[in-house]
Amino acid sequence: MNRSVERLALFGCLLAAFGEIHPFCDHWAQDSETARCKRLYGDHHVYRDGVRVGEETADRSGEPTMTASARGRRAVALHVATYTAIQTGAAVGLARAFGYRVPASALLAGAVINGATHAALDRGALLLWLADKMGQRGYIEHCQAVRLDKDGAAHAEINGPGSAWIELDAALHRIVGVGAAAVTTWIATRNRGLK
């Protein structure tokens, strides 16, 4: 088989795993607490669910607390670990289903590219910086979602489903997935053909 065809086939397989699996990882595999807490920043203390100490509505004495920034980092680490495991598993499964064994070094490269950028983007600061540089901050501020709280009162949410934030986030993750698929394919095929 032509080497270019082999590379294109593997690239397509990896692109499906890295790009098309992304929405599942973000919307089905991630729980609401993780999604809510991953963008927390600050030195103030919060409980595991992200509620600020002093703003709790019930007695929570004895429950562990941590800084908001620490909680945000833990939440994004959990999400990225789950995301990476599912994506990598999908890449291995799809490639094997089509008779290709992707070398561990190639899979590791793709996982690192996807995981590291996913963590950086999901913390929020990088996404906002990129939005500012690309003139997209107005889009984020304009296209927010309306949510109802437990009492039925409406409030704007800048970064949940239905917002420009989530659209820009998904677009960035997918373009990174293209790069990760290309790098993984290059590493996997640079010294050998299909096996």
Summary of the structure (lengths in Angstrom):
residues: 195
radius of gyration: 19.7
end to end distance: 11.4
largest distance: 67.6
contacts: 570
relative contact order: 0.17
helix: 62%
strand: 8%
